[in-house]
């Protein structure tokens, strides 16, 4: 064990060089640890977001098929009459509630949410009017007023499962939300601004009229008031020509929205939440057997992948940091070892002439670097988390901005033919993104024992490779030749 004692004596004697190597190795360890911390945090954030969001499958009308039918109809009309001025439109079928409930009975379904929508006009109260600075939309409808009203009734199974309420964009401030017990009732939840401007409170009743030529009046009972913190939800609720102010959205049971539409047997879409995301393909395959090709089943996997893209990019970048810094650190330490051996040729020659084995000489060099590594690990443990947190925040910020830009450029389809303003699969996907988007914009970095153990293992590997690579010349040296050249 004399080589360990000699290593300690050398480090104390060459204190300046020891500090310099400690500084170099500490920098290497800090950046490697930062990469490990960021990588672990990105993996944890990805798993947490996946568990929180769950996997959902949306059943709605097949818009692609509807558009294909519309184009075919246009071609037939143009060939028979070149002077036709009929405005192109699509008709999207509603999802049968009976069929939707059969799908809900399949295995792997944790819960489901019916969504329906109806456009009506306020009767006895006033809708909120919003005027944009460009003189565009107001809070009321635009376009064909025979089908578009100034109030949207958004029918749901429960408001607790509605994406805006799940994401806290909408919160109940008085009374309660819509529950499954409100099925087949006229109970509604209105927005606080609409309630304030019309002096409405929980327990009051309001009336709306359908937009048909022969209008029908419905009376609704207010059971709750919600506050819309953002206007993003309105974009998901309304299609083209709908009101832009979310205060004009009234939530009810999906059955009431169906009654207003004149069809209580269908809904616009159904969102199924699965218990096991790995069985999503099997569920989709089984569900497709129960519906016709006029309907589509859209998984949230694509939306989830888009939301997770920043974390995946950060994880990939952190992995590259570990590899690049590790390889560069190995090369640097190997070069330092080569220079140390070149300067210590006389010392090595004396030791070899005294009968010291070459292996022990190499172990002395390894012991010197190992002692420096221990100190560097302590320094890295103190500074690594701060560096990882700063770098991680910057990376997430850049990647999230890039993803949001790509998402905004891609856009989504929306709107329903016939002017009912019901949400479609595209709107459902937007709602999913609104509900889970905040989960991928932060990165919680923390120093763990496993991260330090991984760093220690990498550090040992780096100095082992550096020593072996740098001390190769020792095995070719002969003590007589070394001392004779002095």
LUMMIKOL-690878 format. One line per 8 residues: their letters; for each residue z, y, x of C-alpha. Coordinates in nm, 4 decimals, always signed. Layout:
<atoms>
a	Z/Y/X  ...;
</atoms>
This chain:
<atoms>
xxxxxxxx	+0.0000/+0.0000/+0.0000  -0.0260/+0.2289/+0.3042  -0.3540/+0.3695/+0.1699  -0.1650/+0.5266/-0.1253  +0.0785/+0.6945/+0.1116  -0.2087/+0.8224/+0.3259  -0.3817/+0.9570/+0.0117  -0.0682/+1.1569/-0.0782;
xxxxxxxx	-0.0342/+1.2953/+0.2730  -0.4003/+1.4012/+0.2781  -0.3770/+1.5801/-0.0582  -0.0691/+1.7761/+0.0579  -0.2215/+1.8600/+0.3926  -0.5538/+1.9776/+0.2470  -0.4019/+2.1720/-0.0415  -0.6929/+2.4204/-0.0665;
xxxxxxxx	-0.9515/+2.1456/-0.0960  -0.7270/+1.9570/-0.3367  -0.7046/+2.2610/-0.5657  -1.0811/+2.3118/-0.5495  -1.1547/+1.9505/-0.6456  -0.8872/+1.9728/-0.9180  -1.0622/+2.2800/-1.0575  -1.4010/+2.1053/-1.0580;
xxxxxxxx	-1.2664/+1.7871/-1.2142  -1.0647/+1.9827/-1.4731  -1.3817/+2.1651/-1.5835  -1.5590/+1.8318/-1.6177  -1.2721/+1.6775/-1.8131  -1.2356/+1.9818/-2.0432  -1.5976/+1.9749/-2.1503  -1.6023/+1.5971/-2.1853;
xxxxxxxx	-1.2844/+1.6152/-2.3978  -1.4326/+1.8994/-2.6047  -1.7358/+1.6812/-2.6736  -1.5147/+1.3861/-2.7732  -1.2980/+1.6029/-3.0017  -1.6016/+1.7606/-3.1721  -1.7655/+1.4204/-3.2119  -1.4526/+1.2670/-3.3686;
xxxxxxxx	-1.4039/+1.5691/-3.5954  -1.7661/+1.5523/-3.7134  -1.7313/+1.1804/-3.7925  -1.4064/+1.2435/-3.9805  -1.5595/+1.5371/-4.1728  -1.8594/+1.3244/-4.2671  -1.6428/+1.0372/-4.3909  -1.4073/+1.2707/-4.5786;
xxxxxxxx	-1.6961/+1.4476/-4.7514  -1.8534/+1.1165/-4.8444  -1.5289/+0.9843/-4.9922  -1.4601/+1.3105/-5.1767  -1.8081/+1.3518/-5.3191  -1.8696/+0.9896/-5.4058  -2.2139/+0.8559/-5.4858  -2.3747/+0.9633/-5.8115;
xxxxxxxx	-2.6923/+0.8562/-5.9870  -2.8557/+1.0905/-6.2390  -3.0556/+0.9548/-6.5320  -3.3002/+1.2102/-6.6727  -3.6585/+1.2520/-6.7891  -3.9301/+1.1716/-6.5356  -4.0778/+1.5166/-6.4712  -4.3571/+1.3872/-6.2498;
xxxxxxxx	-4.4859/+1.1623/-6.5264  -4.4521/+1.4442/-6.7797  -4.6560/+1.6778/-6.5591  -4.9200/+1.4093/-6.5082  -4.9502/+1.3690/-6.8852  -4.9762/+1.7460/-6.9256  -5.2561/+1.7701/-6.6677  -5.4409/+1.4837/-6.8338;
xxxxxxxx	-5.4082/+1.6582/-7.1700  -5.5393/+1.9820/-7.0187  -5.8409/+1.8052/-6.8712  -5.9210/+1.6452/-7.2071  -5.8840/+1.9791/-7.3845  -6.1014/+2.1634/-7.1313  -6.3799/+1.9033/-7.1588  -6.3850/+1.9297/-7.5401;
xxxxxxxx	-6.3439/+2.3072/-7.5651  -6.4027/+2.5457/-7.2781  -6.2645/+2.8413/-7.4764  -5.9182/+2.6912/-7.5270  -5.6344/+2.9320/-7.4486  -5.3474/+2.6938/-7.5208  -5.0529/+2.7579/-7.2918  -4.9711/+2.4462/-7.0845;
xxxxxxxx	-4.6362/+2.2889/-7.1645  -4.4524/+1.9659/-7.1001  -4.2340/+1.7664/-7.3352  -3.9431/+1.5864/-7.1746  -3.7830/+1.3011/-7.3691  -3.4073/+1.2931/-7.4170  -3.1948/+1.0109/-7.2798  -3.0755/+0.7770/-7.5534;
xxxxxxxx	-2.6961/+0.7781/-7.5718  -2.6998/+0.4088/-7.6639  -2.9039/+0.3228/-7.3550  -2.6889/+0.5482/-7.1371  -2.3746/+0.3677/-7.2541  -2.5342/+0.0303/-7.1750  -2.5973/+0.1504/-6.8202  -2.2390/+0.2777/-6.8017;
xxxxxxxx	-2.1234/-0.0770/-6.8810  -2.2848/-0.2075/-6.5599  -2.0620/-0.2989/-6.2687  -1.9825/-0.0431/-5.9986  -1.9594/+0.2511/-6.2457  -1.6409/+0.4532/-6.2011  -1.7298/+0.7117/-6.4663  -2.0145/+0.9042/-6.6249;
xxxxxxxx	-2.0911/+1.2524/-6.7558  -2.3278/+1.3319/-7.0441  -2.5043/+1.6681/-7.0251  -2.6813/+1.8470/-7.3050  -2.7857/+2.2053/-7.3662  -2.8868/+2.4262/-7.6558  -3.0032/+2.7860/-7.6753  -2.8635/+2.9946/-7.9624;
xxxxxxxx	-2.8053/+3.3548/-8.0671  -2.4650/+3.5170/-8.1026  -2.3604/+3.5909/-8.4608  -2.0692/+3.8248/-8.5241  -2.0101/+3.8837/-8.1531  -2.2137/+4.0319/-7.8664  -2.3536/+3.8503/-7.5635  -2.3009/+3.9985/-7.2181;
xxxxxxxx	-2.5997/+4.2051/-7.1025  -2.6779/+4.2361/-6.7318  -2.9433/+4.4717/-6.5993  -3.0746/+4.4216/-6.2463  -3.1488/+4.7155/-6.0171  -3.5180/+4.6240/-6.0229  -3.5290/+4.6540/-6.4003  -3.5928/+4.2828/-6.4418;
xxxxxxxx	-3.3859/+4.0410/-6.6461  -3.1174/+4.1434/-6.8826  -2.8387/+3.9161/-6.9984  -3.0387/+3.8180/-7.3013  -3.3522/+3.6088/-7.3138  -3.6969/+3.6791/-7.1789  -4.0207/+3.5398/-7.3035  -4.0549/+3.3619/-7.6361;
xxxxxxxx	-3.7541/+3.4643/-7.8461  -3.8290/+3.2001/-8.1059  -3.7007/+2.9342/-7.8677  -3.4720/+3.1292/-7.6326  -3.1395/+3.2715/-7.7411  -2.8857/+3.4992/-7.5764  -2.6214/+3.2246/-7.5559  -2.6448/+2.8841/-7.3881;
xxxxxxxx	-2.4311/+2.6003/-7.5198  -2.3707/+2.3594/-7.2336  -2.2651/+2.0247/-7.3746  -2.0637/+1.7943/-7.1490  -1.8421/+1.4897/-7.1743  -1.5585/+1.6783/-7.0052  -1.5456/+2.0125/-6.8256  -1.3248/+1.8498/-6.5591;
xxxxxxxx	-1.6262/+1.6450/-6.4454  -1.8710/+1.9384/-6.4672  -1.9868/+2.0433/-6.1198  -1.8912/+2.4118/-6.1476  -1.5385/+2.3238/-6.2548  -1.5110/+2.0542/-5.9873  -1.6145/+2.3035/-5.7191  -1.3685/+2.5648/-5.8550;
xxxxxxxx	-1.6537/+2.8075/-5.9212  -1.5298/+2.7994/-6.2817  -1.1575/+2.7762/-6.3596  -0.9695/+2.7527/-6.6892  -0.7525/+3.0632/-6.7329  -0.6298/+3.0096/-7.0886  -0.6074/+2.7112/-7.3195  -0.7754/+2.3920/-7.2051;
xxxxxxxx	-1.1125/+2.2511/-7.1116  -1.3390/+2.0165/-7.3036  -1.2201/+1.6552/-7.3034  -1.3469/+1.3280/-7.4455  -1.1258/+1.3950/-7.7499  -1.3587/+1.6852/-7.8416  -1.6425/+1.4466/-7.9193  -1.7971/+1.5216/-8.2611;
xxxxxxxx	-1.6048/+1.8505/-8.2902  -1.7059/+2.2180/-8.2730  -1.4456/+2.3020/-8.0064  -1.5737/+2.5273/-7.7278  -1.4671/+2.6986/-7.4055  -1.5985/+3.0516/-7.3444  -1.6106/+3.2759/-7.0372  -1.3372/+3.5388/-6.9894;
xxxxxxxx	-1.5751/+3.8378/-6.9776  -1.7347/+3.7308/-7.3041  -1.3877/+3.6871/-7.4540  -1.2622/+4.0253/-7.3289  -1.5656/+4.2250/-7.4414  -1.5420/+4.0744/-7.7923  -1.1593/+4.0672/-7.8085  -1.1555/+3.6894/-7.8495;
xxxxxxxx	-0.8712/+3.4547/-7.7688  -0.7846/+3.0868/-7.7851  -0.7673/+2.9749/-8.1472  -1.0299/+3.2225/-8.2736  -1.3572/+3.1092/-8.4270  -1.7061/+3.2392/-8.3491  -2.0477/+3.1786/-8.4996  -2.3921/+3.1215/-8.3497;
xxxxxxxx	-2.7365/+3.0890/-8.5017  -3.0143/+2.8574/-8.3936  -3.3350/+3.0158/-8.2645  -3.5646/+2.8316/-8.5042  -3.7645/+3.0260/-8.7616  -3.5318/+2.8882/-9.0267  -3.2063/+2.9529/-8.8475  -2.8860/+2.7621/-8.9089;
xxxxxxxx	-2.5374/+2.8983/-8.8474  -2.2605/+2.7011/-8.6748  -1.8939/+2.7926/-8.6533  -1.7069/+2.7058/-8.3337  -1.3380/+2.7063/-8.2475  -1.2293/+2.8457/-7.9094  -0.9911/+2.6015/-7.7372  -1.0154/+2.7453/-7.3867;
xxxxxxxx	-1.1295/+3.0389/-7.1740  -1.2725/+2.9995/-6.8230  -1.3413/+3.2422/-6.5411  -1.6758/+3.2282/-6.3587  -1.6165/+3.3273/-5.9973  -1.9830/+3.3063/-5.9045  -2.3215/+3.3347/-6.0709  -2.4555/+3.0260/-5.8927;
xxxxxxxx	-2.3604/+2.8039/-6.1821  -2.5816/+2.9952/-6.4248  -2.8867/+2.9177/-6.2240  -2.8150/+2.5519/-6.2666  -2.7508/+2.5833/-6.6361  -3.0540/+2.7814/-6.7412  -3.4207/+2.7397/-6.6832  -3.6880/+3.0034/-6.6601;
xxxxxxxx	-3.6416/+3.2682/-6.9234  -3.2727/+3.1981/-6.9647  -2.9981/+3.4569/-6.9420  -2.8841/+3.5321/-6.5886  -2.5187/+3.6071/-6.6663  -2.2901/+3.3002/-6.6593  -2.0597/+3.4720/-6.9085  -2.3087/+3.3785/-7.1808;
xxxxxxxx	-2.2594/+3.0053/-7.1192  -2.0339/+2.8329/-7.3715  -1.9116/+2.4805/-7.2991  -1.8783/+2.2260/-7.5775  -1.8938/+1.8528/-7.6243  -2.2389/+1.7080/-7.5675  -2.2375/+1.5939/-7.9306  -2.2179/+1.9511/-8.0602;
xxxxxxxx	-2.5068/+2.0641/-7.8369  -2.7075/+1.7703/-7.9724  -2.6267/+1.8680/-8.3301  -2.7488/+2.2238/-8.2662  -3.0693/+2.0822/-8.1154  -3.1148/+1.8639/-8.4207  -3.0854/+1.5393/-8.2246  -2.7418/+1.3835/-8.1906;
xxxxxxxx	-2.8739/+1.0539/-8.0483  -2.9965/+1.1812/-7.7109  -2.8760/+1.3929/-7.4195  -3.0618/+1.5758/-7.1441  -2.9167/+1.3798/-6.8533  -2.6368/+1.1442/-6.7553  -2.4611/+1.1415/-6.4187  -2.2979/+0.8120/-6.3175;
xxxxxxxx	-2.0313/+0.8076/-6.0466  -2.0240/+0.4814/-5.8518  -1.7184/+0.3077/-5.7131  -1.8997/+0.1650/-5.4097  -2.1769/+0.3721/-5.2504  -2.3078/+0.0688/-5.0609  -2.4097/-0.0897/-5.3937  -2.6068/+0.2140/-5.5125;
xxxxxxxx	-2.9438/+0.0389/-5.4696  -2.8307/-0.2625/-5.6744  -2.7018/-0.0356/-5.9519  -3.0264/+0.1646/-5.9615  -3.2311/-0.1558/-5.9777  -3.0234/-0.2892/-6.2688  -3.0337/+0.0456/-6.4523  -3.4131/+0.0752/-6.4228;
xxxxxxxx	-3.4467/-0.2460/-6.6240  -3.2785/-0.0716/-6.9188  -3.5003/+0.2399/-6.9273  -3.8730/+0.3046/-6.9473  -4.0897/+0.4720/-6.6847  -4.0517/+0.7977/-6.8784  -3.7109/+0.8323/-6.7147  -3.6032/+0.8546/-6.3533;
xxxxxxxx	-3.2866/+0.7609/-6.1707  -3.2039/+1.0032/-5.8900  -2.9357/+0.9183/-5.6358  -2.7175/+1.1814/-5.4727  -2.7857/+1.0109/-5.1380  -3.0609/+1.2608/-5.0519  -2.8403/+1.5563/-5.1438  -2.5527/+1.4013/-4.9499;
xxxxxxxx	-2.7772/+1.3521/-4.6474  -2.8794/+1.7180/-4.6633  -2.5183/+1.8303/-4.6889  -2.4216/+1.6085/-4.3990  -2.7071/+1.7285/-4.1791  -2.4957/+1.9979/-4.0053  -2.2269/+1.7406/-3.9232  -2.4843/+1.4888/-3.8015;
xxxxxxxx	-2.6412/+1.7531/-3.5761  -2.3008/+1.8583/-3.4427  -2.2081/+1.4945/-3.3825  -2.5346/+1.4366/-3.1967  -2.4881/+1.7509/-2.9876  -2.1292/+1.6542/-2.9021  -2.2484/+1.3110/-2.7913  -2.5030/+1.4784/-2.5637;
xxxxxxxx	-2.2282/+1.6990/-2.4193  -2.0243/+1.3925/-2.3260  -2.3201/+1.2179/-2.1620  -2.4654/+1.5216/-1.9820  -2.1286/+1.6440/-1.8514  -2.0255/+1.2897/-1.7602  -2.3447/+1.2232/-1.5626  -2.3374/+1.5668/-1.3991;
xxxxxxxx	-1.9685/+1.5221/-1.3145  -2.0362/+1.1839/-1.1564  -2.3124/+1.3307/-0.9401  -2.0987/+1.6273/-0.8372  -1.7994/+1.4114/-0.7454  -2.0242/+1.1676/-0.5596  -2.1639/+1.4541/-0.3508  -1.8116/+1.5838/-0.2862;
xxxxxxxx	-1.7079/+1.2349/-0.1750  -2.0068/+1.2111/+0.0608  -1.9167/+1.5473/+0.2163  -1.5512/+1.4440/+0.2499  -1.6498/+1.1220/+0.4264  -1.8822/+1.3085/+0.6596  -1.6004/+1.5449/+0.7587  -1.3516/+1.2577/+0.7927;
xxxxxxxx	-1.5633/+1.0309/+1.0127  -1.3109/+1.0502/+1.2975  -1.0189/+0.9648/+1.0671  -1.2129/+0.6722/+0.9237  -1.3137/+0.5536/+1.2715  -0.9513/+0.5574/+1.3916  -0.8342/+0.3653/+1.0858  -1.1078/+0.1060/+1.1290;
xxxxxxxx	-1.0294/+0.0686/+1.5013  -0.6657/+0.0058/+1.4111  -0.7773/-0.2819/+1.1895  -0.7747/-0.1118/+0.8471  -1.0228/-0.2767/+0.6125  -1.3114/-0.0801/+0.4683  -1.1983/-0.1740/+0.1158  -0.8602/-0.0067/+0.1690;
xxxxxxxx	-1.0287/+0.3031/+0.3037  -1.2380/+0.3211/-0.0131  -0.9216/+0.2621/-0.2214  -0.7582/+0.5556/-0.0387  -1.0463/+0.7806/-0.1462  -1.0163/+0.6458/-0.5003  -0.6384/+0.7082/-0.5007  -0.6935/+1.0683/-0.3920;
xxxxxxxx	-0.9381/+1.1311/-0.6754  -0.7192/+0.9378/-0.9200  -0.4204/+1.1633/-0.8453  -0.6428/+1.4677/-0.9003  -0.7749/+1.3074/-1.2212  -0.4201/+1.2754/-1.3632  -0.3589/+1.6472/-1.3086  -0.7017/+1.7298/-1.4529;
xxxxxxxx	-0.6284/+1.5229/-1.7644  -0.3124/+1.7276/-1.8252  -0.5084/+2.0526/-1.7873  -0.7862/+1.9214/-2.0110  -0.5310/+1.8151/-2.2728  -0.3999/+2.1721/-2.2897  -0.7339/+2.3550/-2.2843  -0.9726/+2.0956/-2.4319;
xxxxxxxx	-0.8699/+2.1416/-2.7947  -0.9165/+2.5203/-2.7773  -1.2593/+2.4834/-2.6190  -1.3567/+2.2124/-2.8672  -1.2450/+2.4256/-3.1618  -1.4397/+2.7314/-3.0417  -1.7563/+2.5377/-2.9599  -1.7291/+2.3314/-3.2793;
xxxxxxxx	-1.7056/+2.6399/-3.5027  -2.0088/+2.7943/-3.3388  -2.2107/+2.4741/-3.3691  -2.1215/+2.4218/-3.7358  -2.2018/+2.7849/-3.8137  -2.5450/+2.7598/-3.6527  -2.6287/+2.4215/-3.8076  -2.5062/+2.5201/-4.1565;
xxxxxxxx	-2.7110/+2.8409/-4.1476  -3.0213/+2.6487/-4.0435  -2.9673/+2.3890/-4.3183  -2.9123/+2.6541/-4.5861  -3.2322/+2.8292/-4.4778  -3.4255/+2.5028/-4.5028  -3.2720/+2.4278/-4.8437  -3.3571/+2.7722/-4.9787;
xxxxxxxx	-3.7146/+2.7372/-4.8590  -3.7536/+2.3926/-5.0140  -3.6432/+2.4992/-5.3644  -3.5865/+2.2778/-5.6665  -3.7640/+2.2139/-5.9893  -3.5953/+2.3165/-6.3107  -3.6320/+2.3947/-6.6745  -3.7143/+2.1792/-6.9694;
xxxxxxxx	-4.0262/+2.1850/-7.1792  -3.9836/+2.3223/-7.5262  -3.7542/+2.6021/-7.4075  -3.4204/+2.4367/-7.4691  -3.2956/+2.5484/-7.1310  -3.1289/+2.2156/-7.0613  -3.0407/+2.1223/-6.7075  -3.2643/+1.8718/-6.5368;
xxxxxxxx	-3.2243/+1.6338/-6.2462  -3.2976/+1.9213/-6.0106  -3.0177/+2.1214/-6.1677  -2.7871/+1.8235/-6.1380  -2.8640/+1.8007/-5.7676  -2.7929/+2.1715/-5.7274  -2.4633/+2.1173/-5.9026  -2.3793/+1.8337/-5.6666;
xxxxxxxx	-2.4521/+2.0597/-5.3715  -2.2372/+2.3353/-5.5192  -1.9533/+2.0897/-5.5602  -1.9621/+1.9445/-5.2122  -2.1252/+2.2085/-4.9951  -1.7936/+2.3622/-4.8905  -1.6776/+2.0298/-4.7471  -1.9291/+2.0372/-4.4625;
xxxxxxxx	-1.8987/+2.3958/-4.3466  -1.5719/+2.3506/-4.1569  -1.4735/+2.1299/-3.8657  -1.1075/+2.0424/-3.8126  -1.0680/+1.9607/-3.4451  -0.7474/+1.8089/-3.3136  -0.6314/+1.6358/-2.9982  -0.5427/+1.2714/-3.0559;
xxxxxxxx	-0.4103/+0.9925/-2.8416  -0.7313/+0.7971/-2.8844  -0.9334/+1.0971/-2.7605  -0.7142/+1.1243/-2.4490  -0.7392/+0.7490/-2.3910  -1.1169/+0.7703/-2.4198  -1.1209/+1.0670/-2.1821  -0.9019/+0.8788/-1.9351;
xxxxxxxx	-1.1364/+0.5788/-1.9458  -1.4395/+0.7990/-1.8898  -1.2590/+0.9808/-1.6094  -1.1794/+0.6526/-1.4348  -1.5393/+0.5462/-1.4722  -1.6651/+0.8746/-1.3284  -1.4448/+0.8684/-1.0199  -1.5084/+0.4950/-0.9662;
xxxxxxxx	-1.8854/+0.5464/-0.9681  -1.8519/+0.8612/-0.7564  -1.6365/+0.6838/-0.4954  -1.8580/+0.3758/-0.4793  -2.1728/+0.5873/-0.4514  -2.0211/+0.8312/-0.2056  -1.8486/+0.5780/+0.0195  -2.1475/+0.3509/+0.0656;
xxxxxxxx	-2.2015/+0.4866/+0.4207  -1.8532/+0.3624/+0.5182  -1.9650/+0.0005/+0.4981  -2.2394/+0.0713/+0.7531  -2.0091/+0.2449/+1.0008  -1.8742/+0.0781/+1.3154  -1.5585/+0.2253/+1.4704  -1.6944/+0.2183/+1.8271;
xxxxxx	-2.0066/+0.4103/+1.7240  -1.8054/+0.6628/+1.5230  -1.5601/+0.7393/+1.8041  -1.8279/+0.7455/+2.0743  -2.0190/+1.0110/+1.8825  -1.7155/+1.2370/+1.8594;
</atoms>
